[in-house]
Every structure is written in structure tokens, then in C-alpha cells.
Amino acid sequence: MPTTAIEGLATRYQVIGTGPPLLMYAPGGFDAALEKWSSLGVYARTKMLDHLRTEFSCIVFDRRECGQSGGRVERLTWAHFAAQGKGLLDHLGVARAHIMGGCMGCCSVMAFGVAYPEATLSMVLYWPVGGAKYRLATHQRFAEHLAFVQQQGLREVVKLVQRDGKPFGPTRAAGPGLRSSAMTARSRKPMRARMSTVTGFSSPGWRAPYSTATPRRVPSLRT
């Protein structure tokens, strides 16, 4: 399967089918590899990609930090994911394309449409994540991961992923793939305060794509 470098990061991709170009941001949260279009939940049951490939040139790829694409430790915004998709279109010589996303990929699609309207033929948001219960559960999970980073540092996060290949949320019990006992009583106590910080996006210098909401200021999506 081919790979190209986009903004210094390897991007694994595949073009399937024939017809108008359709750039597809994979579902799967923080494990958004191109295989998820054929193996995950409703996408596997409906065989969506098999149907789409008969009408479109489906451009599927591993989002950065996922699958076999590259990544690096840096502050991320939705604009980074949009730029990866645009870079892939440029590499393929595609000036304009339909843009589709599944699950959390919908956020990247909206960011793409804002940043690159001239390259966007249409946008399809399939099964976007959201809802009050989902948001609360996600903020709780993110707060637990944030606690792990604050205690152990980013180097330990990188080591953990390299060692175990853990996606963002294998368990809600603790940090990335940790047992609940790994979180001390001291780390649990201020959890609500950390959650309120994450929920309000008020943590100094921190902007991350883990929320189910899109960024408040649309212009910030532009690179």
C-alpha cells in the first residue's frame, strides 16, 4: 500500500474504485486507520466502502498518529487533520473532491470545508459523535488521560503507545491502558476540577481534538 510524506509525516493511503474523488476521514476515534471503513461496526455491517467504490474514487488513509501513518508529539487542532487530507489530495493531483467522515472524522471534514472551500465539492457527515451523555463520558475519560500525562509526562505516553500500541481509550478505568490502581487517591481527588478545565477549553496553552465539540472560533481552523 503506498505511502507519501505530508508535512514531514508519512501517510498511508489507498485509492479504491472509479469515479469522482471522495476523500474519506476514517472512523474509529483515536485509532482511525483506513481498515475501519471495512471492519468497524456499522461500516462493516453495511459494507459501505464496497458500495461507494462503484460510484466514486474512494481515497482512504490512516489519519496521522493512527495506523501506519506517522506522528509526532505536538499541540494538535482540527486544522492539522484537515491539512493532512488536503496534502493527500495535492499529492494525487486532485483539485476538488467530495469530503466524507465517519464518527470523529466528521469534525475533520468540517475543518476541511472551512479551511479549503475551493477544494470541497460537498461534505458528508456520517454518524457524527455527540450527545450529552457521550460528551460527559468523554470528558471523564480525557480527564483521566490528562491526569496520567500530568503525573508521568509525555515521554511515558509515547513509551506506552510504542510498547502496547494502545489507542486513546482502551479503558475508562484509568490512563492509557492502565489499571485503575495506577491512579493514586491523590490524583483522583482533584478530578472534577480537571474535568471542568477540559470541558471549558480553558487550560492554558492547550487545544486538543479530544472534545466532541468543534472549536469555538472557526478562523482558528485555518493553517
C-alpha positions in Angstrom: 0.0 0.0 0.0 1.5 3.4 -1.0 2.8 6.0 1.5 3.6 9.6 0.9 5.1 12.3 3.2 2.7 15.2 4.2 4.2 18.0 6.3 7.0 15.7 7.2 4.8 12.8 8.3 4.2 9.5 6.5 0.7 9.0 5.3 -0.5 5.5 4.3 -3.3 5.7 1.7 -5.3 3.7 -0.9 -7.5 4.8 -3.8 -10.3 2.3 -4.4 -12.9 2.4 -7.2 -13.5 4.8 -10.1 -15.5 8.0 -10.4 -15.4 11.4 -8.8 -12.9 11.7 -6.0 -14.2 11.1 -2.4 -11.7 11.8 0.4 -12.7 9.7 3.4 -11.7 10.5 7.0 -11.9 7.2 8.8 -14.0 6.5 11.9 -12.5 4.9 15.0 -11.7 7.9 17.3 -8.0 7.8 18.0 -7.4 4.7 16.1 -8.6 6.0 12.7 -6.9 3.6 10.3 -8.3 3.1 6.8 -9.3 -0.5 7.7 -12.0 0.8 10.0 -14.2 1.6 6.9 -14.4 -2.2 6.4 -14.0 -3.6 9.9 -15.8 -1.3 12.4 -19.4 -1.6 13.5 -22.0 -0.2 11.1 -19.4 0.4 8.4 -18.6 -3.3 8.3 -22.2 -4.4 8.5 -23.4 -2.2 5.6 -20.2 -2.8 3.6 -20.3 0.9 2.9 -16.9 1.0 1.1 -17.9 -1.8 -1.3 -20.9 0.3 -2.4 -19.2 3.7 -2.6 -16.3 2.3 -4.7 -18.8 1.6 -7.5 -19.6 5.3 -7.9 -16.5 7.1 -6.6 -12.7 7.0 -6.4 -12.6 6.5 -2.6 -9.4 8.0 -1.2 -8.9 6.3 2.2 -6.0 6.9 4.5 -4.6 6.4 8.0 -5.0 9.7 9.9 -1.8 11.0 11.4 -0.9 9.2 14.7 -3.1 6.3 13.6 -2.5 3.0 11.8 0.8 3.1 9.8 0.9 6.8 9.3 3.4 8.8 11.1 3.0 11.2 14.0 4.8 13.4 16.5 4.2 14.9 19.9 2.9 18.4 19.3 -0.2 20.5 20.0 -2.9 19.4 17.6 -6.0 21.2 16.3 -8.6 20.0 13.8 -6.6 22.1 11.2 -3.8 19.6 11.3 -6.1 16.7 10.3 -7.6 18.9 7.5 -4.2 19.8 6.2 -3.2 16.1 6.0 -6.3 15.4 3.8 -5.5 18.4 1.6 -1.9 17.4 1.3 -3.0 13.9 0.2 -5.3 15.5 -2.5 -2.4 17.6 -3.7 -0.2 14.6 -3.9 -2.7 12.8 -6.0 -3.3 15.8 -8.2 -6.9 16.2 -7.2 -8.1 19.8 -7.2 -11.6 19.3 -5.8 -13.2 16.3 -4.0 -16.2 15.3 -2.0 -15.2 15.0 1.6 -16.7 12.4 3.9 -16.1 11.5 7.5 -17.4 8.8 9.9 -17.7 9.2 13.7 -14.9 11.6 14.9 -13.8 12.0 11.2 -16.8 14.3 10.8 -15.0 17.0 12.8 -12.1 16.8 10.4 -14.5 17.1 7.4 -16.0 20.3 8.8 -12.5 21.7 9.4 -11.5 20.9 5.9 -14.6 22.6 4.5 -13.8 25.8 6.4 -10.0 25.8 5.6 -10.3 24.7 1.9 -13.7 25.6 0.5 -12.3 25.8 -3.0 -11.3 22.1 -2.8 -14.6 21.0 -1.3 -17.3 19.7 -3.7 -19.6 18.5 -0.8 -19.4 17.3 2.8 -20.9 14.1 4.2 -21.0 13.7 8.0 -21.9 10.1 8.7 -22.7 9.1 12.3 -21.1 12.2 14.0 -20.3 11.7 17.6 -22.0 13.8 20.2 -24.9 14.0 22.7 -24.8 15.0 26.3 -24.1 11.5 27.8 -21.3 10.9 25.3 -19.8 14.2 26.0 -19.8 13.7 29.7 -18.3 10.2 29.4 -15.6 11.5 27.0 -14.6 14.4 29.3 -14.3 12.0 32.2 -12.1 9.7 30.1 -10.0 12.6 28.8 -9.5 13.9 32.4 -8.1 10.5 33.4 -5.7 10.6 30.5 -4.7 14.1 31.3 -4.0 13.1 34.9 -1.7 10.4 33.6 0.2 12.9 31.4 0.5 15.4 34.3 1.9 12.6 36.6 4.1 10.7 34.1 4.9 13.2 31.4 4.5 12.9 27.6 7.6 10.7 27.2 5.8 8.0 29.2 2.7 8.3 27.0 5.0 7.8 23.9 6.6 4.8 25.6 3.3 3.3 26.4 1.9 3.6 22.9 5.2 2.2 21.4 5.2 -0.7 23.8 1.5 -1.7 23.8 0.0 0.0 20.7 -2.8 1.4 22.8 -5.4 3.7 21.2 -6.8 6.6 23.1 -9.5 4.9 25.0 -9.0 1.1 25.6 -10.4 1.5 29.1 -12.2 4.1 31.1 -10.8 2.9 34.3 -7.6 4.9 34.2 -4.9 6.3 31.9 -4.0 4.9 28.5 -4.3 1.2 29.1 -3.6 1.3 32.8 -5.2 -0.4 35.7 -7.3 1.7 37.9 -4.8 1.1 40.7 -2.3 3.1 38.8 -4.2 6.3 39.7 -3.4 7.3 43.2 -6.0 8.7 45.7 -4.2 12.0 45.3 -4.8 12.1 41.6 -8.5 11.2 41.9 -9.3 13.9 44.4 -9.0 17.0 42.0 -10.6 15.1 39.1 -13.7 17.3 39.0 -11.6 20.4 38.8 -9.6 19.0 35.9 -12.8 18.0 34.1 -14.2 21.5 34.4 -11.0 22.9 32.9 -11.1 20.5 30.0 -14.8 21.0 29.4 -14.3 24.7 29.1 -11.2 24.5 27.0 -9.6 26.9 29.4 -6.4 25.0 30.2 -3.5 27.5 29.4 -1.8 26.7 26.1 -3.8 23.6 25.5 -6.0 22.9 22.5 -6.7 19.3 21.7 -9.1 17.5 19.4 -10.5 15.1 22.0 -13.7 17.0 22.6 -16.9 16.1 20.7 -17.4 19.8 20.0 -15.8 21.8 17.2 -13.5 24.7 18.2 -15.4 27.9 19.2 -13.5 30.2 16.8 -13.8 29.0 13.3 -11.0 31.1 11.9 -8.6 29.2 14.1 -9.1 26.2 11.9 -7.1 27.8 9.1 -3.5 27.0 8.8 
